[in-house]
């Protein structure tokens, strides 16, 4: 998978989790066009980045347990400040 597609996946997952609009794992995987196992693998990767992702059985959605989120930022380096 290309880096841009991976970033887009993380951003989409982040958005759905932040809105508490994932639904149960099967629906979340469907919304993301992923297999259930790939969904769980990606959630584990996000948790490995220090993000507290939880699941509510009552609301049937994933949500953030604290204020941390995934922010991906690409910036253009200024001239003369790139690798040497």
mmCIF file of the N, C-alpha and C atoms, coordinates in Angstrom:
data_MODEL
# 
_entry.id   MODEL 
# 
loop_
_atom_site.group_PDB 
_atom_site.id 
_atom_site.type_symbol 
_atom_site.label_atom_id 
_atom_site.label_alt_id 
_atom_site.label_comp_id 
_atom_site.label_asym_id 
_atom_site.label_entity_id 
_atom_site.label_seq_id 
_atom_site.pdbx_PDB_ins_code 
_atom_site.Cartn_x 
_atom_site.Cartn_y 
_atom_site.Cartn_z 
_atom_site.occupancy 
_atom_site.B_iso_or_equiv 
_atom_site.pdbx_formal_charge 
_atom_site.auth_seq_id 
_atom_site.auth_comp_id 
_atom_site.auth_asym_id 
_atom_site.auth_atom_id 
_atom_site.pdbx_PDB_model_num 
ATOM 1   N N  . UNK A 1 1  ? 0.844   -1.167 0.000  1.00 0.00 ? 1  UNK A N  1 
ATOM 2   C CA . UNK A 1 1  ? 0.000   0.000  0.000  1.00 0.00 ? 1  UNK A CA 1 
ATOM 3   C C  . UNK A 1 1  ? 0.896   1.239  0.000  1.00 0.00 ? 1  UNK A C  1 
ATOM 4   N N  . UNK A 1 2  ? 0.490   2.218  -0.758 1.00 0.00 ? 2  UNK A N  1 
ATOM 5   C CA . UNK A 1 2  ? 1.273   3.449  -0.827 1.00 0.00 ? 2  UNK A CA 1 
ATOM 6   C C  . UNK A 1 2  ? 1.103   4.244  0.464  1.00 0.00 ? 2  UNK A C  1 
ATOM 7   N N  . UNK A 1 3  ? 2.072   5.079  0.735  1.00 0.00 ? 3  UNK A N  1 
ATOM 8   C CA . UNK A 1 3  ? 2.029   5.911  1.938  1.00 0.00 ? 3  UNK A CA 1 
ATOM 9   C C  . UNK A 1 3  ? 0.803   6.812  1.933  1.00 0.00 ? 3  UNK A C  1 
ATOM 10  N N  . UNK A 1 4  ? 0.481   7.390  0.785  1.00 0.00 ? 4  UNK A N  1 
ATOM 11  C CA . UNK A 1 4  ? -0.669  8.298  0.723  1.00 0.00 ? 4  UNK A CA 1 
ATOM 12  C C  . UNK A 1 4  ? -1.981  7.562  1.027  1.00 0.00 ? 4  UNK A C  1 
ATOM 13  N N  . UNK A 1 5  ? -2.120  6.319  0.584  1.00 0.00 ? 5  UNK A N  1 
ATOM 14  C CA . UNK A 1 5  ? -3.329  5.552  0.885  1.00 0.00 ? 5  UNK A CA 1 
ATOM 15  C C  . UNK A 1 5  ? -3.392  5.189  2.363  1.00 0.00 ? 5  UNK A C  1 
ATOM 16  N N  . UNK A 1 6  ? -2.241  4.857  2.935  1.00 0.00 ? 6  UNK A N  1 
ATOM 17  C CA . UNK A 1 6  ? -2.188  4.517  4.358  1.00 0.00 ? 6  UNK A CA 1 
ATOM 18  C C  . UNK A 1 6  ? -2.567  5.739  5.213  1.00 0.00 ? 6  UNK A C  1 
ATOM 19  N N  . UNK A 1 7  ? -2.031  6.891  4.850  1.00 0.00 ? 7  UNK A N  1 
ATOM 20  C CA . UNK A 1 7  ? -2.363  8.128  5.568  1.00 0.00 ? 7  UNK A CA 1 
ATOM 21  C C  . UNK A 1 7  ? -3.850  8.426  5.442  1.00 0.00 ? 7  UNK A C  1 
ATOM 22  N N  . UNK A 1 8  ? -4.391  8.273  4.255  1.00 0.00 ? 8  UNK A N  1 
ATOM 23  C CA . UNK A 1 8  ? -5.826  8.517  4.040  1.00 0.00 ? 8  UNK A CA 1 
ATOM 24  C C  . UNK A 1 8  ? -6.658  7.565  4.900  1.00 0.00 ? 8  UNK A C  1 
ATOM 25  N N  . UNK A 1 9  ? -6.235  6.318  5.011  1.00 0.00 ? 9  UNK A N  1 
ATOM 26  C CA . UNK A 1 9  ? -6.954  5.336  5.834  1.00 0.00 ? 9  UNK A CA 1 
ATOM 27  C C  . UNK A 1 9  ? -6.938  5.781  7.291  1.00 0.00 ? 9  UNK A C  1 
ATOM 28  N N  . UNK A 1 10 ? -5.766  6.158  7.798  1.00 0.00 ? 10 UNK A N  1 
ATOM 29  C CA . UNK A 1 10 ? -5.662  6.597  9.188  1.00 0.00 ? 10 UNK A CA 1 
ATOM 30  C C  . UNK A 1 10 ? -6.519  7.836  9.447  1.00 0.00 ? 10 UNK A C  1 
ATOM 31  N N  . UNK A 1 11 ? -6.512  8.767  8.503  1.00 0.00 ? 11 UNK A N  1 
ATOM 32  C CA . UNK A 1 11 ? -7.310  9.984  8.669  1.00 0.00 ? 11 UNK A CA 1 
ATOM 33  C C  . UNK A 1 11 ? -8.802  9.672  8.678  1.00 0.00 ? 11 UNK A C  1 
ATOM 34  N N  . UNK A 1 12 ? -9.243  8.772  7.815  1.00 0.00 ? 12 UNK A N  1 
ATOM 35  C CA . UNK A 1 12 ? -10.665 8.390  7.775  1.00 0.00 ? 12 UNK A CA 1 
ATOM 36  C C  . UNK A 1 12 ? -11.062 7.672  9.059  1.00 0.00 ? 12 UNK A C  1 
ATOM 37  N N  . UNK A 1 13 ? -10.208 6.753  9.521  1.00 0.00 ? 13 UNK A N  1 
ATOM 38  C CA . UNK A 1 13 ? -10.498 6.046  10.764 1.00 0.00 ? 13 UNK A CA 1 
ATOM 39  C C  . UNK A 1 13 ? -10.545 7.020  11.932 1.00 0.00 ? 13 UNK A C  1 
ATOM 40  N N  . UNK A 1 14 ? -9.588  7.937  11.967 1.00 0.00 ? 14 UNK A N  1 
ATOM 41  C CA . UNK A 1 14 ? -9.549  8.945  13.024 1.00 0.00 ? 14 UNK A CA 1 
ATOM 42  C C  . UNK A 1 14 ? -10.848 9.752  13.041 1.00 0.00 ? 14 UNK A C  1 
ATOM 43  N N  . UNK A 1 15 ? -11.307 10.152 11.880 1.00 0.00 ? 15 UNK A N  1 
ATOM 44  C CA . UNK A 1 15 ? -12.524 10.954 11.779 1.00 0.00 ? 15 UNK A CA 1 
ATOM 45  C C  . UNK A 1 15 ? -13.744 10.186 12.303 1.00 0.00 ? 15 UNK A C  1 
ATOM 46  N N  . UNK A 1 16 ? -13.899 8.939  11.887 1.00 0.00 ? 16 UNK A N  1 
ATOM 47  C CA . UNK A 1 16 ? -15.042 8.133  12.322 1.00 0.00 ? 16 UNK A CA 1 
ATOM 48  C C  . UNK A 1 16 ? -14.993 7.862  13.825 1.00 0.00 ? 16 UNK A C  1 
ATOM 49  N N  . UNK A 1 17 ? -13.792 7.593  14.348 1.00 0.00 ? 17 UNK A N  1 
ATOM 50  C CA . UNK A 1 17 ? -13.653 7.350  15.779 1.00 0.00 ? 17 UNK A CA 1 
ATOM 51  C C  . UNK A 1 17 ? -13.978 8.624  16.559 1.00 0.00 ? 17 UNK A C  1 
ATOM 52  N N  . UNK A 1 18 ? -13.466 9.760  16.111 1.00 0.00 ? 18 UNK A N  1 
ATOM 53  C CA . UNK A 1 18 ? -13.713 11.039 16.791 1.00 0.00 ? 18 UNK A CA 1 
ATOM 54  C C  . UNK A 1 18 ? -15.207 11.376 16.813 1.00 0.00 ? 18 UNK A C  1 
ATOM 55  N N  . UNK A 1 19 ? -15.921 11.027 15.750 1.00 0.00 ? 19 UNK A N  1 
ATOM 56  C CA . UNK A 1 19 ? -17.365 11.301 15.673 1.00 0.00 ? 19 UNK A CA 1 
ATOM 57  C C  . UNK A 1 19 ? -18.196 10.223 16.377 1.00 0.00 ? 19 UNK A C  1 
ATOM 58  N N  . UNK A 1 20 ? -17.519 9.179  16.850 1.00 0.00 ? 20 UNK A N  1 
ATOM 59  C CA . UNK A 1 20 ? -18.197 8.021  17.451 1.00 0.00 ? 20 UNK A CA 1 
ATOM 60  C C  . UNK A 1 20 ? -19.220 7.464  16.470 1.00 0.00 ? 20 UNK A C  1 
ATOM 61  N N  . UNK A 1 21 ? -18.759 7.308  15.225 1.00 0.00 ? 21 UNK A N  1 
ATOM 62  C CA . UNK A 1 21 ? -19.644 6.859  14.147 1.00 0.00 ? 21 UNK A CA 1 
ATOM 63  C C  . UNK A 1 21 ? -19.103 5.624  13.432 1.00 0.00 ? 21 UNK A C  1 
ATOM 64  N N  . UNK A 1 22 ? -18.372 4.778  14.164 1.00 0.00 ? 22 UNK A N  1 
ATOM 65  C CA . UNK A 1 22 ? -17.779 3.604  13.518 1.00 0.00 ? 22 UNK A CA 1 
ATOM 66  C C  . UNK A 1 22 ? -18.761 2.469  13.359 1.00 0.00 ? 22 UNK A C  1 
ATOM 67  N N  . UNK A 1 23 ? -19.668 2.336  14.332 1.00 0.00 ? 23 UNK A N  1 
ATOM 68  C CA . UNK A 1 23 ? -20.505 1.154  14.382 1.00 0.00 ? 23 UNK A CA 1 
ATOM 69  C C  . UNK A 1 23 ? -19.683 0.001  14.925 1.00 0.00 ? 23 UNK A C  1 
ATOM 70  N N  . UNK A 1 24 ? -20.283 -1.185 14.989 1.00 0.00 ? 24 UNK A N  1 
ATOM 71  C CA . UNK A 1 24 ? -19.542 -2.357 15.466 1.00 0.00 ? 24 UNK A CA 1 
ATOM 72  C C  . UNK A 1 24 ? -18.421 -2.726 14.479 1.00 0.00 ? 24 UNK A C  1 
ATOM 73  N N  . UNK A 1 25 ? -17.495 -3.580 14.889 1.00 0.00 ? 25 UNK A N  1 
ATOM 74  C CA . UNK A 1 25 ? -16.347 -3.896 14.031 1.00 0.00 ? 25 UNK A CA 1 
ATOM 75  C C  . UNK A 1 25 ? -16.696 -4.277 12.589 1.00 0.00 ? 25 UNK A C  1 
ATOM 76  N N  . UNK A 1 26 ? -17.734 -5.071 12.404 1.00 0.00 ? 26 UNK A N  1 
ATOM 77  C CA . UNK A 1 26 ? -18.094 -5.490 11.047 1.00 0.00 ? 26 UNK A CA 1 
ATOM 78  C C  . UNK A 1 26 ? -18.483 -4.297 10.173 1.00 0.00 ? 26 UNK A C  1 
ATOM 79  N N  . UNK A 1 27 ? -19.278 -3.379 10.733 1.00 0.00 ? 27 UNK A N  1 
ATOM 80  C CA . UNK A 1 27 ? -19.687 -2.187 9.978  1.00 0.00 ? 27 UNK A CA 1 
ATOM 81  C C  . UNK A 1 27 ? -18.519 -1.243 9.755  1.00 0.00 ? 27 UNK A C  1 
ATOM 82  N N  . UNK A 1 28 ? -17.662 -1.101 10.778 1.00 0.00 ? 28 UNK A N  1 
ATOM 83  C CA . UNK A 1 28 ? -16.491 -0.235 10.660 1.00 0.00 ? 28 UNK A CA 1 
ATOM 84  C C  . UNK A 1 28 ? -15.583 -0.767 9.552  1.00 0.00 ? 28 UNK A C  1 
ATOM 85  N N  . UNK A 1 29 ? -15.352 -2.058 9.542  1.00 0.00 ? 29 UNK A N  1 
ATOM 86  C CA . UNK A 1 29 ? -14.519 -2.663 8.498  1.00 0.00 ? 29 UNK A CA 1 
ATOM 87  C C  . UNK A 1 29 ? -15.137 -2.422 7.120  1.00 0.00 ? 29 UNK A C  1 
ATOM 88  N N  . UNK A 1 30 ? -16.461 -2.563 7.015  1.00 0.00 ? 30 UNK A N  1 
ATOM 89  C CA . UNK A 1 30 ? -17.154 -2.329 5.753  1.00 0.00 ? 30 UNK A CA 1 
ATOM 90  C C  . UNK A 1 30 ? -16.995 -0.879 5.307  1.00 0.00 ? 30 UNK A C  1 
ATOM 91  N N  . UNK A 1 31 ? -17.191 0.060  6.234  1.00 0.00 ? 31 UNK A N  1 
ATOM 92  C CA . UNK A 1 31 ? -17.046 1.486  5.909  1.00 0.00 ? 31 UNK A CA 1 
ATOM 93  C C  . UNK A 1 31 ? -15.642 1.804  5.407  1.00 0.00 ? 31 UNK A C  1 
ATOM 94  N N  . UNK A 1 32 ? -14.656 1.082  5.934  1.00 0.00 ? 32 UNK A N  1 
ATOM 95  C CA . UNK A 1 32 ? -13.260 1.324  5.581  1.00 0.00 ? 32 UNK A CA 1 
ATOM 96  C C  . UNK A 1 32 ? -12.808 0.471  4.401  1.00 0.00 ? 32 UNK A C  1 
ATOM 97  N N  . UNK A 1 33 ? -13.679 -0.386 3.882  1.00 0.00 ? 33 UNK A N  1 
ATOM 98  C CA . UNK A 1 33 ? -13.342 -1.328 2.807  1.00 0.00 ? 33 UNK A CA 1 
ATOM 99  C C  . UNK A 1 33 ? -12.162 -2.216 3.202  1.00 0.00 ? 33 UNK A C  1 
ATOM 100 N N  . UNK A 1 34 ? -12.223 -2.698 4.452  1.00 0.00 ? 34 UNK A N  1 
ATOM 101 C CA . UNK A 1 34 ? -11.178 -3.565 4.991  1.00 0.00 ? 34 UNK A CA 1 
ATOM 102 C C  . UNK A 1 34 ? -11.783 -4.872 5.471  1.00 0.00 ? 34 UNK A C  1 
ATOM 103 N N  . UNK A 1 35 ? -10.945 -5.891 5.566  1.00 0.00 ? 35 UNK A N  1 
ATOM 104 C CA . UNK A 1 35 ? -11.386 -7.105 6.234  1.00 0.00 ? 35 UNK A CA 1 
ATOM 105 C C  . UNK A 1 35 ? -11.408 -6.811 7.728  1.00 0.00 ? 35 UNK A C  1 
ATOM 106 N N  . UNK A 1 36 ? -12.126 -7.613 8.467  1.00 0.00 ? 36 UNK A N  1 
ATOM 107 C CA . UNK A 1 36 ? -12.200 -7.431 9.916  1.00 0.00 ? 36 UNK A CA 1 
ATOM 108 C C  . UNK A 1 36 ? -10.807 -7.546 10.535 1.00 0.00 ? 36 UNK A C  1 
ATOM 109 N N  . UNK A 1 37 ? -10.024 -8.506 10.070 1.00 0.00 ? 37 UNK A N  1 
ATOM 110 C CA . UNK A 1 37 ? -8.679  -8.685 10.629 1.00 0.00 ? 37 UNK A CA 1 
ATOM 111 C C  . UNK A 1 37 ? -7.776  -7.498 10.301 1.00 0.00 ? 37 UNK A C  1 
ATOM 112 N N  . UNK A 1 38 ? -7.902  -6.925 9.110  1.00 0.00 ? 38 UNK A N  1 
ATOM 113 C CA . UNK A 1 38 ? -7.100  -5.748 8.757  1.00 0.00 ? 38 UNK A CA 1 
ATOM 114 C C  . UNK A 1 38 ? -7.531  -4.539 9.584  1.00 0.00 ? 38 UNK A C  1 
ATOM 115 N N  . UNK A 1 39 ? -8.817  -4.435 9.883  1.00 0.00 ? 39 UNK A N  1 
ATOM 116 C CA . UNK A 1 39 ? -9.295  -3.363 10.745 1.00 0.00 ? 39 UNK A CA 1 
ATOM 117 C C  . UNK A 1 39 ? -8.632  -3.463 12.112 1.00 0.00 ? 39 UNK A C  1 
ATOM 118 N N  . UNK A 1 40 ? -8.656  -4.668 12.703 1.00 0.00 ? 40 UNK A N  1 
ATOM 119 C CA . UNK A 1 40 ? -8.061  -4.858 14.026 1.00 0.00 ? 40 UNK A CA 1 
ATOM 120 C C  . UNK A 1 40 ? -6.556  -4.600 14.001 1.00 0.00 ? 40 UNK A C  1 
ATOM 121 N N  . UNK A 1 41 ? -5.903  -4.988 12.923 1.00 0.00 ? 41 UNK A N  1 
ATOM 122 C CA . UNK A 1 41 ? -4.465  -4.749 12.797 1.00 0.00 ? 41 UNK A CA 1 
ATOM 123 C C  . UNK A 1 41 ? -4.177  -3.244 12.768 1.00 0.00 ? 41 UNK A C  1 
ATOM 124 N N  . UNK A 1 42 ? -4.966  -2.499 12.013 1.00 0.00 ? 42 UNK A N  1 
ATOM 125 C CA . UNK A 1 42 ? -4.769  -1.054 11.920 1.00 0.00 ? 42 UNK A CA 1 
ATOM 126 C C  . UNK A 1 42 ? -5.085  -0.367 13.248 1.00 0.00 ? 42 UNK A C  1 
ATOM 127 N N  . UNK A 1 43 ? -6.128  -0.818 13.953 1.00 0.00 ? 43 UNK A N  1 
ATOM 128 C CA . UNK A 1 43 ? -6.440  -0.271 15.266 1.00 0.00 ? 43 UNK A CA 1 
ATOM 129 C C  . UNK A 1 43 ? -5.283  -0.519 16.237 1.00 0.00 ? 43 UNK A C  1 
ATOM 130 N N  . UNK A 1 44 ? -4.669  -1.696 16.157 1.00 0.00 ? 44 UNK A N  1 
ATOM 131 C CA . UNK A 1 44 ? -3.519  -2.000 17.016 1.00 0.00 ? 44 UNK A CA 1 
ATOM 132 C C  . UNK A 1 44 ? -2.344  -1.085 16.688 1.00 0.00 ? 44 UNK A C  1 
ATOM 133 N N  . UNK A 1 45 ? -2.132  -0.801 15.399 1.00 0.00 ? 45 UNK A N  1 
ATOM 134 C CA . UNK A 1 45 ? -1.068  0.115  15.001 1.00 0.00 ? 45 UNK A CA 1 
ATOM 135 C C  . UNK A 1 45 ? -1.321  1.503  15.582 1.00 0.00 ? 45 UNK A C  1 
ATOM 136 N N  . UNK A 1 46 ? -2.569  1.948  15.527 1.00 0.00 ? 46 UNK A N  1 
ATOM 137 C CA . UNK A 1 46 ? -2.918  3.258  16.069 1.00 0.00 ? 46 UNK A CA 1 
ATOM 138 C C  . UNK A 1 46 ? -2.687  3.281  17.578 1.00 0.00 ? 46 UNK A C  1 
ATOM 139 N N  . UNK A 1 47 ? -3.088  2.211  18.256 1.00 0.00 ? 47 UNK A N  1 
ATOM 140 C CA . UNK A 1 47 ? -2.862  2.124  19.701 1.00 0.00 ? 47 UNK A CA 1 
ATOM 141 C C  . UNK A 1 47 ? -1.364  2.126  20.004 1.00 0.00 ? 47 UNK A C  1 
ATOM 142 N N  . UNK A 1 48 ? -0.582  1.494  19.140 1.00 0.00 ? 48 UNK A N  1 
ATOM 143 C CA . UNK A 1 48 ? 0.865   1.471  19.293 1.00 0.00 ? 48 UNK A CA 1 
ATOM 144 C C  . UNK A 1 48 ? 1.490   2.855  19.162 1.00 0.00 ? 48 UNK A C  1 
ATOM 145 N N  . UNK A 1 49 ? 0.788   3.764  18.528 1.00 0.00 ? 49 UNK A N  1 
ATOM 146 C CA . UNK A 1 49 ? 1.241   5.153  18.395 1.00 0.00 ? 49 UNK A CA 1 
ATOM 147 C C  . UNK A 1 49 ? 0.872   5.975  19.626 1.00 0.00 ? 49 UNK A C  1 
ATOM 148 N N  . UNK A 1 50 ? 0.252   5.327  20.612 1.00 0.00 ? 50 UNK A N  1 
ATOM 149 C CA . UNK A 1 50 ? -0.089  6.014  21.850 1.00 0.00 ? 50 UNK A CA 1 
ATOM 150 C C  . UNK A 1 50 ? -1.498  6.560  21.917 1.00 0.00 ? 50 UNK A C  1 
ATOM 151 N N  . UNK A 1 51 ? -2.338  6.173  20.973 1.00 0.00 ? 51 UNK A N  1 
ATOM 152 C CA . UNK A 1 51 ? -3.714  6.670  20.947 1.00 0.00 ? 51 UNK A CA 1 
ATOM 153 C C  . UNK A 1 51 ? -4.607  5.699  21.738 1.00 0.00 ? 51 UNK A C  1 
ATOM 154 N N  . UNK A 1 52 ? -5.401  6.254  22.665 1.00 0.00 ? 52 UNK A N  1 
ATOM 155 C CA . UNK A 1 52 ? -6.279  5.454  23.516 1.00 0.00 ? 52 UNK A CA 1 
ATOM 156 C C  . UNK A 1 52 ? -7.617  5.249  22.809 1.00 0.00 ? 52 UNK A C  1 
ATOM 157 N N  . UNK A 1 53 ? -7.740  4.120  22.102 1.00 0.00 ? 53 UNK A N  1 
ATOM 158 C CA . UNK A 1 53 ? -8.969  3.794  21.376 1.00 0.00 ? 53 UNK A CA 1 
ATOM 159 C C  . UNK A 1 53 ? -9.708  2.729  22.175 1.00 0.00 ? 53 UNK A C  1 
ATOM 160 N N  . UNK A 1 54 ? -10.980 2.996  22.426 1.00 0.00 ? 54 UNK A N  1 
ATOM 161 C CA . UNK A 1 54 ? -11.812 2.062  23.192 1.00 0.00 ? 54 UNK A CA 1 
ATOM 162 C C  . UNK A 1 54 ? -13.064 1.721  22.402 1.00 0.00 ? 54 UNK A C  1 
ATOM 163 N N  . UNK A 1 55 ? -13.759 0.673  22.859 1.00 0.00 ? 55 UNK A N  1 
ATOM 164 C CA . UNK A 1 55 ? -15.000 0.275  22.210 1.00 0.00 ? 55 UNK A CA 1 
ATOM 165 C C  . UNK A 1 55 ? -16.113 0.260  23.251 1.00 0.00 ? 55 UNK A C  1 
ATOM 166 N N  . UNK A 1 56 ? -17.255 0.843  22.899 1.00 0.00 ? 56 UNK A N  1 
ATOM 167 C CA . UNK A 1 56 ? -18.433 0.835  23.761 1.00 0.00 ? 56 UNK A CA 1 
ATOM 168 C C  . UNK A 1 56 ? -19.421 -0.203 23.248 1.00 0.00 ? 56 UNK A C  1 
ATOM 169 N N  . UNK A 1 57 ? -19.684 -1.226 24.072 1.00 0.00 ? 57 UNK A N  1 
ATOM 170 C CA . UNK A 1 57 ? -20.678 -2.232 23.696 1.00 0.00 ? 57 UNK A CA 1 
ATOM 171 C C  . UNK A 1 57 ? -22.086 -1.655 23.697 1.00 0.00 ? 57 UNK A C  1 
ATOM 172 N N  . UNK A 1 58 ? -22.311 -0.670 24.544 1.00 0.00 ? 58 UNK A N  1 
ATOM 173 C CA . UNK A 1 58 ? -23.648 -0.057 24.628 1.00 0.00 ? 58 UNK A CA 1 
ATOM 174 C C  . UNK A 1 58 ? -23.931 0.771  23.383 1.00 0.00 ? 58 UNK A C  1 
ATOM 175 N N  . UNK A 1 59 ? -22.997 1.638  23.002 1.00 0.00 ? 59 UNK A N  1 
ATOM 176 C CA . UNK A 1 59 ? -23.185 2.494  21.822 1.00 0.00 ? 59 UNK A CA 1 
ATOM 177 C C  . UNK A 1 59 ? -22.769 1.825  20.526 1.00 0.00 ? 59 UNK A C  1 
ATOM 178 N N  . UNK A 1 60 ? -22.078 0.701  20.640 1.00 0.00 ? 60 UNK A N  1 
ATOM 179 C CA . UNK A 1 60 ? -21.564 -0.032 19.486 1.00 0.00 ? 60 UNK A CA 1 
ATOM 180 C C  . UNK A 1 60 ? -20.722 0.874  18.589 1.00 0.00 ? 60 UNK A C  1 
ATOM 181 N N  . UNK A 1 61 ? -19.719 1.479  19.183 1.00 0.00 ? 61 UNK A N  1 
ATOM 182 C CA . UNK A 1 61 ? -18.817 2.332  18.422 1.00 0.00 ? 61 UNK A CA 1 
ATOM 183 C C  . UNK A 1 61 ? -17.466 2.414  19.123 1.00 0.00 ? 61 UNK A C  1 
ATOM 184 N N  . UNK A 1 62 ? -16.448 2.680  18.330 1.00 0.00 ? 62 UNK A N  1 
ATOM 185 C CA . UNK A 1 62 ? -15.131 2.977  18.893 1.00 0.00 ? 62 UNK A CA 1 
ATOM 186 C C  . UNK A 1 62 ? -15.116 4.463  19.235 1.00 0.00 ? 62 UNK A C  1 
ATOM 187 N N  . UNK A 1 63 ? -14.303 4.819  20.218 1.00 0.00 ? 63 UNK A N  1 
ATOM 188 C CA . UNK A 1 63 ? -14.176 6.221  20.614 1.00 0.00 ? 63 UNK A CA 1 
ATOM 189 C C  . UNK A 1 63 ? -12.800 6.425  21.225 1.00 0.00 ? 63 UNK A C  1 
ATOM 190 N N  . UNK A 1 64 ? -12.399 7.683  21.365 1.00 0.00 ? 64 UNK A N  1 
ATOM 191 C CA . UNK A 1 64 ? -11.132 8.012  21.987 1.00 0.00 ? 64 UNK A CA 1 
ATOM 192 C C  . UNK A 1 64 ? -11.340 8.129  23.494 1.00 0.00 ? 64 UNK A C  1 
ATOM 193 N N  . UNK A 1 65 ? -10.427 7.509  24.261 1.00 0.00 ? 65 UNK A N  1 
ATOM 194 C CA . UNK A 1 65 ? -10.518 7.531  25.711 1.00 0.00 ? 65 UNK A CA 1 
ATOM 195 C C  . UNK A 1 65 ? -9.957  8.795  26.330 1.00 0.00 ? 65 UNK A C  1 
ATOM 196 N N  . UNK A 1 66 ? -9.230  9.571  25.544 1.00 0.00 ? 66 UNK A N  1 
ATOM 197 C CA . UNK A 1 66 ? -8.681  10.841 26.017 1.00 0.00 ? 66 UNK A CA 1 
ATOM 198 C C  . UNK A 1 66 ? -8.592  11.801 24.834 1.00 0.00 ? 66 UNK A C  1 
ATOM 199 N N  . UNK A 1 67 ? -7.880  12.890 25.009 1.00 0.00 ? 67 UNK A N  1 
ATOM 200 C CA . UNK A 1 67 ? -7.847  13.921 23.966 1.00 0.00 ? 67 UNK A CA 1 
ATOM 201 C C  . UNK A 1 67 ? -6.804  13.670 22.874 1.00 0.00 ? 67 UNK A C  1 
ATOM 202 N N  . UNK A 1 68 ? -6.011  12.605 23.002 1.00 0.00 ? 68 UNK A N  1 
ATOM 203 C CA . UNK A 1 68 ? -5.000  12.336 21.968 1.00 0.00 ? 68 UNK A CA 1 
ATOM 204 C C  . UNK A 1 68 ? -5.646  11.817 20.699 1.00 0.00 ? 68 UNK A C  1 
ATOM 205 N N  . UNK A 1 69 ? -5.123  12.301 19.568 1.00 0.00 ? 69 UNK A N  1 
ATOM 206 C CA . UNK A 1 69 ? -5.593  11.863 18.252 1.00 0.00 ? 69 UNK A CA 1 
ATOM 207 C C  . UNK A 1 69 ? -4.396  11.723 17.342 1.00 0.00 ? 69 UNK A C  1 
ATOM 208 N N  . UNK A 1 70 ? -4.612  11.158 16.197 1.00 0.00 ? 70 UNK A N  1 
ATOM 209 C CA . UNK A 1 70 ? -3.541  11.030 15.220 1.00 0.00 ? 70 UNK A CA 1 
ATOM 210 C C  . UNK A 1 70 ? -3.588  12.237 14.300 1.00 0.00 ? 70 UNK A C  1 
ATOM 211 N N  . UNK A 1 71 ? -2.466  12.936 14.216 1.00 0.00 ? 71 UNK A N  1 
ATOM 212 C CA . UNK A 1 71 ? -2.348  14.091 13.338 1.00 0.00 ? 71 UNK A CA 1 
ATOM 213 C C  . UNK A 1 71 ? -1.160  13.824 12.426 1.00 0.00 ? 71 UNK A C  1 
ATOM 214 N N  . UNK A 1 72 ? -1.416  13.833 11.140 1.00 0.00 ? 72 UNK A N  1 
ATOM 215 C CA . UNK A 1 72 ? -0.364  13.606 10.155 1.00 0.00 ? 72 UNK A CA 1 
ATOM 216 C C  . UNK A 1 72 ? -0.170  14.901 9.397  1.00 0.00 ? 72 UNK A C  1 
ATOM 217 N N  . UNK A 1 73 ? 1.058   15.348 9.391  1.00 0.00 ? 73 UNK A N  1 
ATOM 218 C CA . UNK A 1 73 ? 1.351   16.651 8.805  1.00 0.00 ? 73 UNK A CA 1 
ATOM 219 C C  . UNK A 1 73 ? 2.555   16.518 7.878  1.00 0.00 ? 73 UNK A C  1 
ATOM 220 N N  . UNK A 1 74 ? 2.424   17.038 6.685  1.00 0.00 ? 74 UNK A N  1 
ATOM 221 C CA . UNK A 1 74 ? 3.521   17.058 5.728  1.00 0.00 ? 74 UNK A CA 1 
ATOM 222 C C  . UNK A 1 74 ? 3.855   18.515 5.456  1.00 0.00 ? 74 UNK A C  1 
ATOM 223 N N  . UNK A 1 75 ? 5.115   18.860 5.668  1.00 0.00 ? 75 UNK A N  1 
ATOM 224 C CA . UNK A 1 75 ? 5.538   20.238 5.453  1.00 0.00 ? 75 UNK A CA 1 
ATOM 225 C C  . UNK A 1 75 ? 6.678   20.273 4.460  1.00 0.00 ? 75 UNK A C  1 
ATOM 226 N N  . UNK A 1 76 ? 6.753   21.342 3.737  1.00 0.00 ? 76 UNK A N  1 
ATOM 227 C CA . UNK A 1 76 ? 7.846   21.557 2.808  1.00 0.00 ? 76 UNK A CA 1 
ATOM 228 C C  . UNK A 1 76 ? 9.019   22.151 3.584  1.00 0.00 ? 76 UNK A C  1 
ATOM 229 N N  . UNK A 1 77 ? 10.167  21.528 3.456  1.00 0.00 ? 77 UNK A N  1 
ATOM 230 C CA . UNK A 1 77 ? 11.351  22.053 4.126  1.00 0.00 ? 77 UNK A CA 1 
ATOM 231 C C  . UNK A 1 77 ? 11.806  23.328 3.449  1.00 0.00 ? 77 UNK A C  1 
ATOM 232 N N  . UNK A 1 78 ? 12.297  24.264 4.231  1.00 0.00 ? 78 UNK A N  1 
ATOM 233 C CA . UNK A 1 78 ? 12.814  25.504 3.680  1.00 0.00 ? 78 UNK A CA 1 
ATOM 234 C C  . UNK A 1 78 ? 14.148  25.227 2.995  1.00 0.00 ? 78 UNK A C  1 
ATOM 235 N N  . UNK A 1 79 ? 14.472  26.007 2.003  1.00 0.00 ? 79 UNK A N  1 
ATOM 236 C CA . UNK A 1 79 ? 15.732  25.859 1.275  1.00 0.00 ? 79 UNK A CA 1 
ATOM 237 C C  . UNK A 1 79 ? 16.897  25.860 2.244  1.00 0.00 ? 79 UNK A C  1 
ATOM 238 N N  . UNK A 1 80 ? 17.835  24.968 2.010  1.00 0.00 ? 80 UNK A N  1 
ATOM 239 C CA . UNK A 1 80 ? 19.032  24.914 2.831  1.00 0.00 ? 80 UNK A CA 1 
ATOM 240 C C  . UNK A 1 80 ? 18.857  24.213 4.160  1.00 0.00 ? 80 UNK A C  1 
ATOM 241 N N  . UNK A 1 81 ? 17.629  23.680 4.435  1.00 0.00 ? 81 UNK A N  1 
ATOM 242 C CA . UNK A 1 81 ? 17.403  22.999 5.708  1.00 0.00 ? 81 UNK A CA 1 
ATOM 243 C C  . UNK A 1 81 ? 17.116  21.527 5.527  1.00 0.00 ? 81 UNK A C  1 
ATOM 244 N N  . UNK A 1 82 ? 17.347  21.018 4.346  1.00 0.00 ? 82 UNK A N  1 
ATOM 245 C CA . UNK A 1 82 ? 17.125  19.601 4.078  1.00 0.00 ? 82 UNK A CA 1 
ATOM 246 C C  . UNK A 1 82 ? 18.280  18.774 4.582  1.00 0.00 ? 82 UNK A C  1 
ATOM 247 N N  . UNK A 1 83 ? 18.254  17.458 4.319  1.00 0.00 ? 83 UNK A N  1 
ATOM 248 C CA . UNK A 1 83 ? 19.343  16.574 4.752  1.00 0.00 ? 83 UNK A CA 1 
ATOM 249 C C  . UNK A 1 83 ? 20.667  16.992 4.133  1.00 0.00 ? 83 UNK A C  1 
ATOM 250 N N  . UNK A 1 84 ? 21.732  16.797 4.870  1.00 0.00 ? 84 UNK A N  1 
ATOM 251 C CA . UNK A 1 84 ? 23.069  17.163 4.390  1.00 0.00 ? 84 UNK A CA 1 
ATOM 252 C C  . UNK A 1 84 ? 23.861  15.958 4.009  1.00 0.00 ? 84 UNK A C  1 
# 
